[in-house]
Amino acid sequence: MVSRLWHMNADFESELAAPGRYRRLPSFDLLNRRLTEHLLWLAEPGDALLIRAPWSEQLQAEARRGSVELVSTDKATGQSARIFTPWGWTPNAVAAGECAGAVMRAIPFDIVARVNSKLWSHELEIEMGTAQPGAALARTFEELQEAVARACPKPSDKWVIKSPFGFAARDRVLGRGARLDAPQAKWSLRRLALGETLIFQPWLKVIREYGVVLEISADGSIEIQGISDLQTNGAGTGTGYILGRPPTPQRTGELERIAHLVGARLFQEGYYGPVGVDALEREGGLHPLLEINARYTMGFVALAVERSLKPAAPTFWSTK
């Protein structure tokens, strides 16, 4: 079995949103370094993590326990026996893998960008008949105002406007009622001026969130690896996962059915590899397709933690 060289690029969507002109912010350097340590949960004996030195004693000890090699980003060479495995495929990720000399099996960037855009997942929701009532795309400020007024006429009606490549509660604004106030209007006008199409959605009151994680093989076969139990705050920002609380068999069947359909459509588009399909339980039932991430997700990590710890009762695991 060929080992892997794991690489964390949690700013994956930010790079996809700025093709040819992306410059990583220092804050993302810090985030990637912190999240790289979580990849130890996914790594197998003989794998390696690409992570900038110096390394903490704790990280080195955990890597030794798992028989995982730590490879410094400034000395990453001679990795020809390992398959390069990034969080997601971007030009910067490919450059890191090539510098290390690892085996490269990259997906074309245009395919990766297309299927990770919320515009693509919105179209897929419409195609599958699962689109959220009131959700709409807006290419102009007038279209956005109309969508808000139509779907959220009451002052208490909450909504969200998203950028096509927003992630982890970034690149979005929240609001209430039938109009955009100054901060939301300013943000939206700036995005529209850049040529973005924005995604408007009425806010769903969450009862429970699900993350179906799957792997699409190069031959198109789909393996469902599990369903994570994401926890978020009132603004939709992830705080961690509940381990050891599986969905009911009926709900599992519904979620896996949608995930298989999503996986098949992704493969038709030319994508294969890791995928996360987000869904949520709301008042009124299941919204089976909230978002698609054609990359690794923290749901993969949470399920690996769950398999390792085997909690006897539901347990909260923080991603911080």
C-alpha positions in Angstrom: 0.0 0.0 0.0 1.4 3.4 -1.0 1.7 5.9 1.8 0.5 9.5 1.7 2.0 12.9 2.2 -0.7 15.0 3.8 -1.0 18.7 3.3 -3.3 21.2 4.9 -4.6 24.1 2.9 -7.7 25.2 4.8 -7.7 28.4 2.7 -8.7 26.2 -0.3 -11.9 28.1 -1.1 -10.2 31.5 -0.8 -7.6 30.4 -3.4 -10.3 29.1 -5.7 -12.1 32.5 -5.5 -9.0 34.3 -6.7 -7.5 32.3 -9.5 -4.0 33.5 -10.5 -4.0 36.3 -7.9 -4.2 34.6 -4.6 -1.8 35.6 -1.8 -2.1 33.7 1.5 -2.7 35.9 4.6 -0.6 35.3 7.7 -3.8 34.3 9.5 -4.3 31.4 7.1 -0.6 30.3 7.7 -1.5 30.1 11.4 -4.8 28.3 10.7 -3.1 25.8 8.4 -0.4 25.0 10.9 -2.9 24.4 13.7 -5.2 22.2 11.6 -2.3 20.2 10.1 -2.0 18.5 13.5 -5.6 17.2 13.1 -4.5 15.3 10.0 -2.7 12.8 12.3 -6.2 11.3 12.9 -6.4 10.5 9.2 -2.8 9.4 8.6 -1.9 5.8 8.6 1.4 4.3 9.7 4.1 5.1 7.1 2.3 8.4 6.1 3.8 11.8 6.5 2.6 15.3 7.4 3.9 18.3 5.5 4.2 20.9 8.3 6.6 23.8 8.9 9.2 23.4 11.6 9.7 23.9 14.5 7.4 21.2 15.9 6.1 20.9 19.4 7.2 18.0 21.6 3.6 16.9 21.8 3.2 16.8 18.0 6.4 14.9 17.6 5.3 12.4 20.3 1.9 11.9 18.7 3.5 11.4 15.3 5.9 8.8 16.7 3.0 6.9 18.3 1.2 6.7 14.9 4.4 6.0 13.0 3.9 9.1 10.9 6.8 11.1 9.7 6.9 14.9 10.0 8.3 16.6 6.9 9.2 20.3 7.1 7.9 22.5 4.3 11.3 24.0 3.7 13.0 20.7 3.4 10.3 18.7 1.6 12.1 16.6 -0.9 12.5 12.9 -1.8 8.8 12.1 -1.2 8.5 10.0 -4.5 7.2 7.0 -2.6 4.2 8.9 -1.2 0.9 10.1 -2.8 0.4 13.8 -2.3 -2.9 14.3 -0.4 -4.0 17.9 0.1 -7.1 19.1 1.9 -8.2 20.2 -1.5 -6.7 20.7 -5.0 -5.5 24.2 -5.8 -2.4 25.5 -7.6 -0.6 26.3 -4.4 -1.2 22.8 -3.1 0.1 21.2 -6.3 3.2 23.4 -6.1 3.8 22.1 -2.6 3.4 18.5 -3.7 5.7 19.0 -6.7 8.4 20.6 -4.6 8.3 17.6 -2.3 8.6 15.2 -5.2 5.4 13.3 -4.2 3.2 11.3 -6.5 0.6 13.7 -8.0 -3.0 12.8 -8.9 -4.4 16.3 -9.1 -7.9 17.0 -10.4 -8.1 19.9 -13.0 -8.6 23.2 -11.2 -11.5 24.3 -13.4 -13.4 21.1 -12.3 -12.5 21.6 -8.7 -13.6 25.3 -8.7 -16.9 24.5 -10.5 -18.1 21.8 -8.2 -17.1 23.6 -5.0 -19.0 26.7 -5.9 -22.2 27.3 -4.1 -23.7 28.2 -7.5 -23.2 24.6 -8.7 -24.7 23.1 -5.5 -27.7 25.5 -5.8 -28.3 24.3 -9.3 -28.0 20.7 -8.2 -30.6 21.3 -5.4 -33.0 22.6 -8.0 -32.3 19.6 -10.3 -32.9 17.2 -7.4 -36.0 19.0 -6.2 -34.6 19.8 -2.8 -34.1 23.6 -3.2 -34.9 25.7 -0.1 -38.0 27.8 -0.6 -37.0 31.4 -1.1 -33.4 30.7 -2.0 -32.2 32.6 -5.0 -29.2 33.7 -7.0 -28.6 37.4 -7.5 -26.4 39.0 -10.1 -27.5 42.6 -9.4 -28.3 44.5 -6.3 -31.9 44.9 -7.5 -32.3 41.1 -7.8 -30.9 40.7 -4.3 -33.3 43.3 -2.8 -36.2 41.5 -4.5 -35.2 38.1 -3.2 -34.9 39.5 0.4 -38.2 41.3 0.3 -40.1 38.3 -1.3 -38.7 35.6 1.1 -38.4 37.5 4.4 -41.1 40.1 4.7 -41.4 40.1 8.5 -38.9 42.1 10.6 -38.0 38.9 12.5 -37.3 36.9 9.4 -33.6 36.0 9.4 -31.5 35.5 6.2 -28.0 35.0 4.9 -26.2 36.1 1.8 -23.2 34.0 0.7 -20.3 34.4 -1.6 -19.9 31.4 -4.0 -16.7 30.3 -2.2 -17.4 31.2 1.3 -16.6 28.6 4.0 -16.6 28.1 7.7 -19.0 31.1 8.2 -16.6 33.4 6.2 -17.5 35.5 3.2 -21.2 36.0 4.1 -23.5 38.4 5.8 -26.5 37.9 8.0 -29.6 40.1 8.2 -33.3 40.3 9.2 -36.4 41.6 7.5 -37.3 42.8 4.1 -34.4 45.1 3.3 -30.7 45.2 3.4 -29.2 47.6 6.0 -26.1 49.6 5.3 -23.5 47.0 6.3 -25.1 44.2 4.4 -25.7 46.4 1.4 -22.1 47.7 1.3 -20.8 44.1 1.5 -23.1 42.9 -1.3 -22.4 45.9 -3.6 -18.7 45.3 -3.2 -19.0 41.6 -4.1 -21.3 42.3 -7.0 -18.9 44.9 -8.3 -16.3 42.2 -8.5 -18.6 40.2 -10.8 -19.7 37.7 -8.2 -23.2 36.1 -8.3 -24.5 36.0 -4.7 -26.6 33.3 -3.0 -29.5 34.4 -0.9 -31.1 32.0 1.6 -33.7 32.4 4.3 -32.1 31.3 7.6 -33.1 27.8 8.7 -33.6 27.2 12.4 -31.3 24.2 13.1 -32.3 21.3 15.2 -29.3 19.1 14.1 -26.6 19.3 11.5 -25.2 16.3 9.5 -22.1 15.9 7.5 -22.0 12.9 5.2 -18.4 12.1 4.2 -17.6 9.9 1.2 -14.8 9.0 -1.1 -15.3 8.8 -4.9 -12.8 6.4 -6.5 -11.3 7.0 -10.0 -13.6 4.4 -11.4 -16.7 6.2 -10.1 -17.5 3.9 -7.2 -18.7 5.7 -4.0 -17.9 4.7 -0.4 -19.9 6.4 2.4 -17.5 6.6 5.3 -19.9 8.0 7.9 -22.1 10.8 9.1 -20.7 13.5 11.4 -22.6 15.4 14.0 -21.5 19.1 13.6 -22.2 21.6 16.4 -22.5 25.3 15.6 -23.3 28.5 17.5 -26.3 30.7 16.8 -24.5 32.3 13.8 -23.7 29.0 12.1 -20.0 28.9 13.0 -18.7 25.4 13.8 -17.5 24.7 17.4 -17.0 21.0 17.3 -18.7 17.6 16.9 -20.8 15.3 19.0 -19.2 11.8 18.9 -21.2 8.6 19.5 -24.6 9.9 18.5 -25.5 8.3 15.2 -28.6 9.4 13.3 -31.7 7.1 13.3 -31.6 4.3 10.6 -34.3 6.1 8.6 -32.4 9.4 8.6 -29.2 7.7 7.8 -30.8 6.1 4.8 -32.1 9.4 3.5 -28.8 11.2 4.0 -26.8 8.4 2.3 -29.2 8.3 -0.7 -28.7 12.0 -1.3 -24.9 11.6 -0.8 -24.8 8.9 -3.4 -26.7 11.1 -5.9 -24.3 14.0 -5.2 -21.3 11.7 -5.6 -22.6 10.4 -9.0 -23.1 14.0 -10.2 -19.6 15.0 -9.1 -18.1 12.1 -10.9 -20.0 13.1 -14.1 -18.4 16.5 -13.8 -15.0 14.9 -13.7 -14.3 15.0 -9.9 -13.2 12.1 -7.7 -11.7 12.0 -4.3 -13.0 13.1 -0.8 -16.4 14.8 -0.5 -18.4 16.3 2.4 -22.2 16.7 1.9 -23.8 18.9 4.5 -27.5 18.6 5.5 -29.6 19.8 8.5 -32.6 19.0 10.5 -34.9 22.0 10.8 -38.4 22.7 11.9 -40.5 20.9 9.4 -38.0 18.1 8.7 -34.8 17.4 6.8 -33.1 19.8 4.4 -31.0 17.1 2.7 -28.5 19.2 0.8 -27.2 22.3 2.3 -23.6 22.4 0.9 -21.1 20.3 -1.0 -17.4 20.4 -0.2 -15.4 18.5 -2.8 -12.4 18.1 -0.5 -11.6 16.8 2.9 -13.6 18.3 5.8 -13.4 18.3 9.5 -16.2 15.7 9.4 -13.6 13.2 8.1 -11.4 14.0 11.1 -14.3 13.9 13.6 -15.3 10.4 12.4 -11.7 9.2 12.7 -11.6 10.5 16.3 -14.9 8.7 17.0 -13.6 5.4 15.6 -10.4 5.8 17.7 -12.0 6.8 21.0 -15.2 4.7 20.7 -17.2 6.8 23.2 -19.7 4.9 25.3 -22.0 7.9 25.4 -22.4 11.1 23.3 -19.3 13.2 23.8 -18.4 16.7 22.5 -15.1 17.0 20.6 -13.8 20.5 20.0 -12.0 21.4 16.8 -10.2 24.3 18.4 
